Amino acid sequence: MQEGNEGNTTITLALTGASGACYGLRLLQQLVQHDCRVFVLISSAARIVLQTEESIELPEGTEAITTMLSERYEAMPGQIRVLGNMDWFSPVASGSGAPKQMVVCPCSTGTLSAIANGASDNLMERAADVVLKERGQLVLVPREMPLSAIHLENMLKLARMNALIFPASPSFYTRPETREDIVDTVVSRILDHLGIEHQLRPRWGYDS
C-alpha cells in the first residue's frame, strides 16, 4: 500500500473483551496484507484478553499501539491507525468520514447489546452506530455460549437492521491441522463478506 493512497479499502476493526482475540489479530494481519487501511479500536477488556490468550501486552497510548501493530504486521506508514475509545474527533465518529465497513471481532455480548440499543457511550459503539445509520456493512463476530434469550433478541434486532451476525464457528471439512488453520476457516469467510479476495483455504466444491 502506498502512503496516502485513497483508492484502497478502509475498514474499521474493533476488538472487545470476548474470548477469541486470535480471530481479530488474524483478520488485522490479512487486511494489512491485502492493502486495506484499518482504523483499530481496542476496548480495555480486550487488552486483558490479548495478554491472557496471546501473551501480547499493549503499551499505553494509541500512538504506541499503532507503532507496535504496524511493526508486527509490517504495515505501511498510515495503514494502521489505533483510535482511543473517547476520540470523538476521529473519522469513525461521523457519517461524513467513517468507513462504510466495520467488523467487531471478537464481539462481546455486552458490546452487541450496546450497539443493538444505540448506546454510543464510547467510540466503538458510536462507530458501529454510524455504520448502521449510514447503511454500511457491520459485521459482528460474537463469541459466547450458551446464548441467552437476551443475546438472541439483540442479535435478531441487529440482523433486522442489516448487520451481519457472524458467530465464530470454525468449519472442519477442510481438516484443519493447527490452531491457525481453524482460525482461518472463520477469518476467510469474514474476508469473503468484506469482498476481499484471498487464498486462505480451499473453497467448497473446487479443486484445492
N, C-alpha and C positions, 0 to 999 in steps of 0.2 A: 504493500500500500504506500502510495506517495503522500507525504505530509500535506494536509490541506486539500486533498482530492475529495471534492464534494460529490463525486459520482458514485462513491461506494456506499453500500448499505449501512445505515446507522441503526443500532438496536440498543435498547435498554435492557440490562440484565440485573435482576435483583436476587440476592441470596438472603434467605431468612434462617431462623433457628431450627428449622426442621432437620431431621437426620437426612443424610444423603448429599453432603457437600461435594462429594466426588462428581455428581451429575453437573452441578453448577460450574465446577472448575474445568471439567472436560468440555463443556459447552463453550466456556470462555476461550479455551485453547483453540477450539475449532472455528469459532467466529473470527479470531485473530488470523488464523491460517488462511481463512477464506476472504481476507481483506476487508472485513467489516470494521466499522468504527463502533466502539462499545462504551456506553455510559454504564458504570457499575455502581450498584447500591448494595451496601452490606449492613445488615442490622447488627445491633450489639450482641444479640443471641447467636447470630451467625458466626461472629468472631470466636465464640466459645466452641461452637461445633467444629469450625475449621481446625482449632487447636486440638480438640478431642479426637476427631476422626482422621485428620490428615496431618497432624503434627505441624501445622502452619500457624505461627504466631505473627499476627499482623502488627506492624508498627503503628504508632499513633499519628494521626493526621492523614488527610486524604491524599496529599501530595506524596507522602512517603509510601502509602499503599499503592498509589498509581505507579511509582517507580519500581516497587517490588514486583507487582504483577506484570508490568511491561518487560522487565528483565526475565522473569520466569517464563513468559510465553513469547519472548523475542518479538515484541510488538514494535512497530514503527513509532516515532515520536508523535504524540497526539492521538494514537489509535485507541488507547485505553484511557478513560478518564473516570476516576473514582469520585463520587459525589457524597457529601455529608447529608445525613438524613434531615437536616434543617436548612439545607442550601436552597432556599426558596427562589433565588435568582438564577438558578441553573436552567438550561433549556428544557429539561423534562418536566418542569413545574408548570409549563404553559402550553396551551394548544398551538400557539404560534411558533413554537420552537421544538416541541417534543418529537422524537422519532415515532413513526407510525406502528412500530413493532416493539413489544415488550415481553420478556419472559421472566417469570418468578420461579426460580429453580435452585434449590427445593423451596416449596411454598408451605409454610406452616398453616395450620387451620386457623390460628389467630389472625395472621395476615389475610388469609382468604376471607374470613369474617369481616374484617375491617374494610376490605375492598368491596365486598358484596353490599355493605351498608353505607358506603360513601364517607367513611370516617375522615380520611385525608388528614390525619393527625401528624404525619411525618411525610418526608419527600417520597418514600417508597409507595405509600398509599396514594398520595396525590398523583404520582406519575401514572399509576395504574388507572386512577380515575380519569385522568386526561386522555389516555388511550381509549378508554371506553366511550367517553363523550365525543371524541373526535372520530369515532367509528374505525379505529385502528385494529390491530391484531394483538390481543392479550392472551398469552399462553401461561397457564398456571399449572405447576407440577407438584401436586400435593404428595406428602409422604406421611401417611398416618394409617394406623389400623388398630382395632376396627374403627369404622366410621359411625358416628352417632347421627341421629336424626337432624341435629343442628348442622353438622358438617354437610350432610346430603342436601338439606334445604338451601344452604348457602351456595353449594355447587350448582344446584338447579337454577337458582336465582341468577348466578353469573352466566350459566350456559344460555339462559334466555336473553342475556344482554350481548350474546355472541362471543363471549370469552370461551376459549378452548380449555376444557378441563382435561389435563393430561397426566393421569397418575403415573408415577414411576414404576411401571410394571414390566420388568425385563422379559424378553422372549428367550426361548431355549431351543427352538427348532434349528438354529444355526450351530448348535452345540458349542457354546462359548466355553473356553478353557481357562480363562483368567478373570479376575475381577474387572479388569479393563474391558474385556470382551463383553461382559454382562452390562457394564455401564454404557457401552457403545450401542447396545440394542435400543436403549432409551434415547440417547443423545442423537442418534441417526434419525429417528422419527421426528424429533423436535426440529432438526435441520430441514427435514422434508417439508414440514408445515411452514417453515420460515422461507421456503423457496430457495434454499441454498444447496447447490449440487455438492455431493460428497461421495467418497468411496469407503466409508467406514465399515460397511458389511455388505455381503451379497443380498440382492433383492429376491424376494419370493418369486419363484417361477422362472427365474433367469439363471443361466449358467454362471457360476462364480468365476 
